[in-house]
Amino acid sequence: MTDEEKKQSIDDKLSKVKYIPDEETHLKPDEMQCSLCISKACTYICPAHVYEWDEENQKLIIGHENCLECGACRVACEKKCIIWNYPKGNKGVTFKLG
């Protein structure tokens, strides 16, 4: 790994990930449980910033097409209410080796 690669921000590195988004979301949190959640951990634990809390509408906004399929949201969710599956078919992230 070069010095330049080591200095890249996480956002720079994430911009190089190849993925084919599915039209249908593979992330399905329970909206009622999300509204009761205190920490909103998914909004800051996700490295790809998939989740955003809309305070005005008291609703979780999900950008599933950015998901890296790491599962951090499931682990961090205090309500354990995120139904998470891999995207269908050949959709989703393709990680390169090396």
C-alpha positions as CSV (number, residue, x, y, z in Angstrom):
1,M,0.0,0.0,0.0
2,T,1.4,3.4,-1.0
3,D,1.7,6.4,1.4
4,E,-1.0,8.1,-0.7
5,E,-3.4,5.1,-0.3
6,K,-2.8,5.1,3.5
7,K,-3.7,8.9,3.7
8,Q,-7.0,8.5,1.9
9,S,-10.2,9.2,3.9
10,I,-12.8,6.6,4.4
11,D,-15.0,8.5,2.0
12,D,-12.3,8.4,-0.7
13,K,-11.9,4.7,-0.2
14,L,-15.7,4.1,-0.3
15,S,-16.0,6.0,-3.6
16,K,-14.0,3.2,-5.2
17,V,-16.3,0.3,-4.2
18,K,-18.1,-1.2,-7.1
19,Y,-21.8,-2.1,-6.6
20,I,-25.0,-2.6,-8.6
21,P,-27.9,-1.3,-6.6
22,D,-31.1,-3.3,-6.4
23,E,-34.3,-1.4,-7.0
24,E,-35.9,-2.9,-3.9
25,T,-34.4,-2.3,-0.5
26,H,-32.8,-5.2,1.4
27,L,-32.9,-3.2,4.6
28,K,-36.2,-3.2,6.4
29,P,-36.3,-1.6,9.9
30,D,-39.4,-1.6,12.0
31,E,-40.5,2.1,11.7
32,M,-42.4,2.1,15.0
33,Q,-39.3,0.8,16.9
34,C,-37.1,3.3,15.1
35,S,-39.3,6.1,16.3
36,L,-38.8,4.9,19.9
37,C,-35.0,4.4,19.5
38,I,-32.9,6.8,21.7
39,S,-29.4,6.4,20.2
40,K,-30.2,6.2,16.5
41,A,-26.9,4.2,16.3
42,C,-27.5,3.2,12.7
43,T,-27.2,6.8,11.6
44,Y,-23.6,7.1,12.8
45,I,-22.3,3.5,12.8
46,C,-22.8,2.8,9.1
47,P,-19.6,3.6,7.2
48,A,-21.5,4.4,4.0
49,H,-24.0,6.7,5.7
50,V,-27.0,4.7,4.6
51,Y,-29.3,5.8,7.4
52,E,-30.4,9.3,8.2
53,W,-32.9,10.4,10.9
54,D,-35.5,12.9,9.7
55,E,-36.3,14.8,12.9
56,E,-39.2,16.8,11.4
57,N,-41.1,13.7,10.1
58,Q,-39.8,11.4,12.9
59,K,-38.7,8.9,10.2
60,L,-35.6,6.9,9.3
61,I,-34.5,7.6,5.7
62,I,-32.6,4.7,4.1
63,G,-30.3,5.0,1.1
64,H,-30.1,1.2,0.6
65,E,-28.2,1.6,-2.7
66,N,-25.1,2.7,-0.8
67,C,-25.1,-0.3,1.5
68,L,-21.7,-2.0,1.9
69,E,-23.4,-5.1,3.3
70,C,-21.2,-5.1,6.4
71,G,-24.1,-5.6,8.9
72,A,-22.9,-3.0,11.3
73,C,-26.4,-1.5,11.5
74,R,-27.9,-4.9,12.6
75,V,-25.3,-5.2,15.3
76,A,-25.6,-1.7,16.6
77,C,-29.4,-1.4,16.5
78,E,-30.5,-1.1,20.2
79,K,-34.0,-2.3,19.3
80,K,-32.7,-5.2,17.1
81,C,-35.4,-4.3,14.6
82,I,-33.5,-4.1,11.3
83,I,-34.5,-7.0,9.0
84,W,-31.4,-7.3,6.8
85,N,-30.8,-9.6,3.8
86,Y,-28.3,-9.6,1.0
87,P,-29.5,-7.9,-2.2
88,K,-31.1,-10.3,-4.7
89,G,-29.2,-11.9,-7.6
90,N,-26.0,-10.3,-8.6
91,K,-26.9,-6.9,-7.0
92,G,-25.0,-5.2,-4.3
93,V,-21.3,-4.8,-3.5
94,T,-18.4,-6.4,-5.4
95,F,-15.2,-6.4,-3.3
96,K,-11.9,-6.8,-5.1
97,L,-9.2,-8.9,-3.7
98,G,-5.8,-7.6,-2.9
